[in-house]
Amino acid sequence: MSELDISEGGVRHDPADARWNIIAFAMRRHLEGKLLTITSAAMAADVPYGTAMRRVNELLEAGFLHKRPRSRTGKSFSLHPTR
């Protein structure tokens, strides 16, 4: 993945880019006060499931998304935007 900084105005939005779809959906869910699951993020990506999972993991590694456990075991978690 090339370095992608969504906070800079010079980055062009490409509606076909799954990362932008996921980030926009995550922000909307956050502002609405609703939880974001990895499955709903994958559906919002508008790409095949495997590709969506790779894009979600890229966003987690880049620090754009954060996982929060929803249970004691940590097997269930929600995603949240970090910036």
C-alpha positions as CSV (number, residue, x, y, z in Angstrom):
1,M,0.0,0.0,0.0
2,S,1.3,3.4,-0.9
3,E,1.4,6.0,1.9
4,L,-2.1,7.5,2.1
5,D,-2.7,10.5,4.3
6,I,-6.4,11.4,4.2
7,S,-5.8,14.6,6.3
8,E,-4.1,16.4,3.5
9,G,-6.2,18.3,1.0
10,G,-4.0,17.3,-1.9
11,V,-5.1,13.6,-1.8
12,R,-7.6,13.0,-4.6
13,H,-10.7,11.0,-3.5
14,D,-11.3,8.0,-5.7
15,P,-14.7,6.4,-5.1
16,A,-13.3,3.1,-6.3
17,D,-10.8,2.9,-3.5
18,A,-12.0,0.6,-0.8
19,R,-10.0,2.4,1.9
20,W,-11.9,5.6,1.3
21,N,-15.2,3.8,1.4
22,I,-14.3,2.2,4.7
23,I,-13.0,5.4,6.3
24,A,-16.0,7.4,5.2
25,F,-18.3,4.7,6.6
26,A,-16.3,4.5,9.8
27,M,-16.6,8.2,10.3
28,R,-20.3,8.2,9.6
29,R,-20.9,5.4,12.1
30,H,-18.8,7.2,14.7
31,L,-20.7,10.5,14.3
32,E,-24.0,8.6,14.5
33,G,-22.8,6.9,17.7
34,K,-23.1,3.4,16.2
35,L,-20.7,0.6,16.4
36,L,-18.7,-0.5,13.3
37,T,-18.0,-4.2,12.9
38,I,-15.5,-5.6,10.6
39,T,-18.3,-7.2,8.5
40,S,-20.1,-3.9,8.0
41,A,-16.8,-2.3,7.1
42,A,-16.2,-5.0,4.5
43,M,-19.7,-4.5,3.0
44,A,-19.1,-0.7,2.9
45,A,-15.8,-1.2,1.0
46,D,-17.8,-2.3,-2.1
47,V,-15.1,-4.9,-3.1
48,P,-14.9,-8.7,-2.6
49,Y,-14.7,-9.8,1.0
50,G,-11.1,-10.9,0.9
51,T,-10.0,-7.6,-0.6
52,A,-12.0,-5.7,2.0
53,M,-10.3,-7.6,4.8
54,R,-6.9,-6.7,3.5
55,R,-7.9,-3.0,3.2
56,V,-9.3,-3.0,6.8
57,N,-6.0,-4.6,8.0
58,E,-4.0,-2.0,6.1
59,L,-6.0,0.8,7.8
60,L,-5.5,-0.8,11.2
61,E,-1.7,-1.1,10.6
62,A,-1.6,2.5,9.3
63,G,-3.4,3.7,12.4
64,F,-6.5,5.0,10.7
65,L,-8.7,2.5,12.5
66,H,-8.5,1.1,16.0
67,K,-9.9,-2.2,17.4
68,R,-11.8,-2.1,20.7
69,P,-12.8,-5.4,22.4
70,R,-16.6,-5.9,22.9
71,S,-16.2,-8.8,25.3
72,R,-13.8,-10.0,28.0
73,T,-12.2,-12.6,25.7
74,G,-11.5,-10.0,23.0
75,K,-12.8,-12.3,20.3
76,S,-15.5,-9.8,19.4
77,F,-14.4,-6.3,18.7
78,S,-15.6,-3.0,17.1
79,L,-13.7,-0.7,14.8
80,H,-13.3,3.0,15.5
81,P,-11.7,5.9,13.5
82,T,-8.6,7.3,15.2
83,R,-8.2,10.6,13.5
